[in-house]
Amino acid sequence: MIFKVTRATRRDFSNRQEMAATSSMLAKCQVLYRHAVKLQVIRCRTFSDKGWFRSMFVPKMETRKDAHSNLLSKSETSDLYKMQFHNVKPECLQIYNNLEAEVQRKLHLDQDYPCEVVGSWNTWYGDQDQAVHLWRYTGGYPALTECLTKLNNNQVVDYLEFRKERSKMLISRRNQLLLEFSFWNEPTPRPGPNIYEMRSYRLKPGTMIEWGNHWARAIKYRQENNEAVGGFFSQIGDLYQVHHLWAYKDLQSREETRNSAWLKEGWDSSVFYTVPLIRSMESRIMIPTKGSPLQ
């Protein structure tokens, strides 16, 4: 028996295929929908405030016994640090550096001032025509207050005249008050030539203790080449901000030193657990000024 296939037959066959495919797809969608509804019901029951399952596995919050600044900073010292960021008019940068160096020299010669500059730099890669200064106040907040009082009274340094002259060279400026992490190196003068990298991290609020716990273990992986200079966290200014200061011979040395850390067992875990704590981060490559104790 011979069947003659007409256009109508082909069209009818094609329509049946489309209907079968559509029915199959609808059936799959219905199955997926039922599973989704069941899953949502299970989640609601599981994570309900009155659910027994959640009460078994959600950790109880422990009451904080102290501020994170006391838990993370060095208890044997009461040093306070100030970080200054000055954005300078491009044509004034060299004059600005000379003026800052002269004021810093006078302050260091006077033992009555409980402050010292730890380092001064110009940003090489990052914000251009920027000066960065790190000051240490031995004695904490009382030392800071004492120093500012003496400066405003024009003792030794004509501070008001200096600020007036400096203001002509600046576009903007900001500062922060910082404490030093207890597990980091004490920033001390070092010979050059070096380049310095300051890596600044803005953390999620409430994560500073966790950050400190991880870096207390991680810092040992970055000590072999004496690259660790200092680690600080903010107290006044931009909060939940951390600054890590590193020294390298040059950019190639920086690349090799950072790559070598990944060969050490444990460094990858430290990075894995600290990255989720970060909201944003920034890297500056800086060149020390002539009078900087960190060269």
Secondary structure, 3 states (H helix, E strand, C coil): CCCCCCHHHHHHHHHHHHHHHHHHHHHHHHHHHHHHHHHHHHHHHHCCCCCHHHHHHCCCCCCCCCCHHHHHECCCCCCEEEEEEEEECHHHHHHHHHHHHHHHHHHHHCCCCCEEEEEEEEEEECCCCEEEEEEEECCCHHHHHHHHHHHHCCCCCCHHHHHHHHHCCEEEEEEEEEEEECCCCCCCCECCCCEEEEEEEEECCCCHHHHHHHHHHHHHHHCCCCCEEEEEEEEECCCCEEEEEEEECCHHHHHHHHHHHCCCCCHHHHHHHHHHHEEEEEEEEEEECCCCCEC
